[in-house]
Amino acid sequence: MGQEVTLREVRLTDLDRFFEFERDPISSHRAAFTAEDPNDRGAFDRHWQRILADPSVRNRTVLYQGEVVGNVALFELLGLPSVAYWIDRPWWARGIASRALRLFLTEVSRRPIYARVVHDNLASQHVLSNCGFVQVGTDRGFAHARGAEVEEQIWRLDEVARPDLGPGPQPGDA
Ligand SMILES: CC(C)(COP(=O)(O)OP(=O)(O)OC[C@H]1O[C@@H](n2cnc3c(N)ncnc32)[C@H](O)[C@@H]1OP(=O)(O)O)[C@@H](O)C(=O)NCCC(=O)NCCS
C-alpha cells in the first residue's frame, strides 16, 4: 500500500471533518490555542467562511493516501506571516504533519515565516524543527483549551524549504 501525503485546496465538504478533528479533547489540549468552544458549529462555520474569503489566508487540506486527515494554513498573526496545522489523532506520529508542512512551505514564498506553539507541545516543536524553523523567543497567551495563560514559543523559518528532503512517508513506502 502506497503512503502519500498531498495537499489540495479546501473544499466545503472537508469542513465536517475539520470540525470533528478540533472537537477531539486530546488534540485540542495539545494545541492549546483553540476556538473558545470547539463544539460551537456556528462559530466554526463563521470562522471558515471568513478565512476562505480572505486572500491573505492560505488554507490547504492535508490528504494521506487520498483521505482527508488534516489542514495547514498561512495567516497573519500579530502582523507576521504565520503557519498552523492540525492532523487528526489516529494519524499522529507517522510524519504526516512534517511532510505536509514541508510541502506547504514550497508553495509559499514569503520568508521569514513564524509559528507559535505552547511550551509543552513537543510534537509540534519537532514538526517545526523538521521543517527548518528555529525558536527565536517566548511569549505568554491565553489558551482556551487550557483555561489559562500559558507560555508559548515563537519559532521562525528563514530558509526556503527543500521538499525533497526530510522525514515523512514517501510515495511508494510500504
Ligand atoms: C502537532 C501535530 C500536528 C503533529 O502531527 P504528526 O503528524 O503526529 O507529526 P509528525 O509525525 O510529523 O512529527 C511528530 C514529531 O513529534 C515527535 N513526538 C510526537 N509525540 C511526542 C511527544 N509526546 N513528545 C516528544 N516528541 C513527540 C515525533 O517523534 C516526531 O518527531 P521526529 O520527526 O523528530 O521523530 C499533531 O499532534 C496535531 O495535529 N495536534 C493537534 C493540533 C496541534 O497541536 N497543532 C499544532 C499547534 S502549534
The ligand as an SDF file (V2000), in Angstrom:
LIG
                    3D

 48 50  0  0  0  0  0  0  0  0999 V2000
    1.2930   18.5040   16.4750 C   0  0  0  0  0  0  0  0  0  0  0  0
    0.7710   17.5980   15.3640 C   0  0  0  0  0  0  0  0  0  0  0  0
    0.4260   18.4450   14.1370 C   0  0  0  0  0  0  0  0  0  0  0  0
    1.8530   16.5810   14.9820 C   0  0  0  0  0  0  0  0  0  0  0  0
    1.3730   15.8130   13.8880 O   0  0  0  0  0  0  0  0  0  0  0  0
    2.1040   14.4460   13.4520 P   0  0  0  0  0  0  0  0  0  0  0  0
    1.6230   14.0890   12.0920 O   0  0  0  0  0  0  0  0  0  0  0  0
    1.9420   13.4440   14.5250 O   0  0  0  0  0  0  0  0  0  0  0  0
    3.6070   14.9510   13.4000 O   0  0  0  0  0  0  0  0  0  0  0  0
    4.8780   14.1530   12.7980 P   0  0  0  0  0  0  0  0  0  0  0  0
    4.5780   12.6960   12.8500 O   0  0  0  0  0  0  0  0  0  0  0  0
    5.2640   14.7710   11.5050 O   0  0  0  0  0  0  0  0  0  0  0  0
    6.0230   14.5320   13.8220 O   0  0  0  0  0  0  0  0  0  0  0  0
    5.8200   14.4110   15.1950 C   0  0  0  0  0  0  0  0  0  0  0  0
    7.1620   14.5860   15.8670 C   0  0  0  0  0  0  0  0  0  0  0  0
    6.9350   14.7580   17.2470 O   0  0  0  0  0  0  0  0  0  0  0  0
    7.5410   13.7120   17.9710 C   0  0  0  0  0  0  0  0  0  0  0  0
    6.6330   13.4500   19.0650 N   0  0  0  0  0  0  0  0  0  0  0  0
    5.3720   13.0120   18.9860 C   0  0  0  0  0  0  0  0  0  0  0  0
    4.8300   12.9650   20.2090 N   0  0  0  0  0  0  0  0  0  0  0  0
    5.7770   13.4120   21.0700 C   0  0  0  0  0  0  0  0  0  0  0  0
    5.8270   13.5910   22.4520 C   0  0  0  0  0  0  0  0  0  0  0  0
    4.7730   13.3300   23.2270 N   0  0  0  0  0  0  0  0  0  0  0  0
    6.9760   14.0470   22.9860 N   0  0  0  0  0  0  0  0  0  0  0  0
    8.0440   14.3180   22.2210 C   0  0  0  0  0  0  0  0  0  0  0  0
    8.0380   14.1890   20.8780 N   0  0  0  0  0  0  0  0  0  0  0  0
    6.9190   13.7280   20.3270 C   0  0  0  0  0  0  0  0  0  0  0  0
    7.7030   12.5840   16.9840 C   0  0  0  0  0  0  0  0  0  0  0  0
    8.7520   11.7080   17.3550 O   0  0  0  0  0  0  0  0  0  0  0  0
    8.0380   13.3680   15.7370 C   0  0  0  0  0  0  0  0  0  0  0  0
    9.3600   13.8600   15.8100 O   0  0  0  0  0  0  0  0  0  0  0  0
   10.5200   13.3640   14.8160 P   0  0  0  0  0  0  0  0  0  0  0  0
   10.0020   13.5650   13.4180 O   0  0  0  0  0  0  0  0  0  0  0  0
   11.6640   14.2550   15.1490 O   0  0  0  0  0  0  0  0  0  0  0  0
   10.7140   11.9180   15.1540 O   0  0  0  0  0  0  0  0  0  0  0  0
   -0.4830   16.8040   15.8320 C   0  0  0  0  0  0  0  0  0  0  0  0
   -0.2080   16.2270   17.0850 O   0  0  0  0  0  0  0  0  0  0  0  0
   -1.7300   17.6700   15.9600 C   0  0  0  0  0  0  0  0  0  0  0  0
   -2.3950   17.9430   14.9790 O   0  0  0  0  0  0  0  0  0  0  0  0
   -2.0340   18.1120   17.1790 N   0  0  0  0  0  0  0  0  0  0  0  0
   -3.2330   18.9320   17.4290 C   0  0  0  0  0  0  0  0  0  0  0  0
   -3.0880   20.3180   16.7810 C   0  0  0  0  0  0  0  0  0  0  0  0
   -1.7540   20.9580   17.0880 C   0  0  0  0  0  0  0  0  0  0  0  0
   -1.1750   20.7570   18.1350 O   0  0  0  0  0  0  0  0  0  0  0  0
   -1.2970   21.7410   16.1000 N   0  0  0  0  0  0  0  0  0  0  0  0
   -0.0710   22.4860   16.2410 C   0  0  0  0  0  0  0  0  0  0  0  0
   -0.3140   23.7420   17.0190 C   0  0  0  0  0  0  0  0  0  0  0  0
    1.2010   24.6880   17.1780 S   0  0  0  0  0  0  0  0  0  0  0  0
  1  2  1  0
  2  3  1  0
  2  4  1  0
  2 36  1  0
  4  5  1  0
  5  6  1  0
  6  7  2  0
  6  8  1  0
  6  9  1  0
  9 10  1  0
 10 11  2  0
 10 12  1  0
 10 13  1  0
 13 14  1  0
 14 15  1  0
 15 16  1  0
 15 30  1  0
 16 17  1  0
 17 18  1  0
 17 28  1  0
 18 19  1  0
 18 27  1  0
 19 20  2  0
 20 21  1  0
 21 22  1  0
 21 27  2  0
 22 23  1  0
 22 24  2  0
 24 25  1  0
 25 26  2  0
 26 27  1  0
 28 29  1  0
 28 30  1  0
 30 31  1  0
 31 32  1  0
 32 33  2  0
 32 34  1  0
 32 35  1  0
 36 37  1  0
 36 38  1  0
 38 39  2  0
 38 40  1  0
 40 41  1  0
 41 42  1  0
 42 43  1  0
 43 44  2  0
 43 45  1  0
 45 46  1  0
 46 47  1  0
 47 48  1  0
M  END
$$$$
